[in-house]
Amino acid sequence: MTFDILSAIEATASAAAVVLVLSFVLARGDRHRVRVAAILLAWFAAVVVLGATRILDAEQGLGVPGLGAAIVLPVAVLLGALFVADSVRNALFAAPLPLLIALHSVRVFGVSFVLLYLANRLPAPFAPVAGWGDILVGLTAAPLAWLAWRRGEQARPLVLAWNSLGLLDLVAAVGLGATSSPGPLRLFLAAPDSTLMTTLPWIIIPCFLVPCLMFLHAAIFYRLGGPEKRRQIALQRR
């Protein structure tokens, strides 16, 4: 119980950091940033309600399809805003690239997956892969952000490699979680299953943090893959 309470505090603090940074990244001007923050907080509140009511539980609720929709739809909305809204793109290119990288430090929270696996509350390979992958990405985020700030364009290959690893880790975690959950997609049958991830506080990770972090990875790729002039702007010191 104490572990779950501490994890709830950590997940909420991570979500708060994500809301703060995304509000800065997705909008320019205080009024627009407040509006974006309100939308993100409403989304976070909706995720908490989903967890409290267990709507996404495999036996009592929507199961894997519902959980998949709760992950994919926010990512689609965020990417749609990136590619459709000029204001979002302008805000993104005005934000310091090191900030987009450094936010992934919250992924050291992945140690919780490892501890839940050791406590036989989450299955393998889902928990160890997701946990250690997040720990690696989270621990390297701050040093890489510093390197991007100091080295600029010279750090681009390393940032691209790290960004690819970070996105692959999230995709693998989602896939392994889905195939460890009761339902037609289940491949890993040994107990326990991954149903725990549809309850509080753990649901905050797949339904809020993962979509936000996936978007940030996509945003970093977009920044680094743009025209040379924009790439220089993205990597310059701020």
HUFEN-V337982 format. One record per helix or strand of 2 or more residues. SS is the DSSP state (h for helix, s for strand). FROM is the first residue (numbers start at 1). TO is the last residue. If there is no record, write none. Layout:
BEGIN
[[SS	FROM	TO] [SS	FROM	TO]]
END
This chain:
BEGIN
[[h	2	26] [h	30	53] [h	63	84] [h	86	94] [h	97	118] [h	126	178] [h	195	198] [h	203	225] [h	228	235]]
END
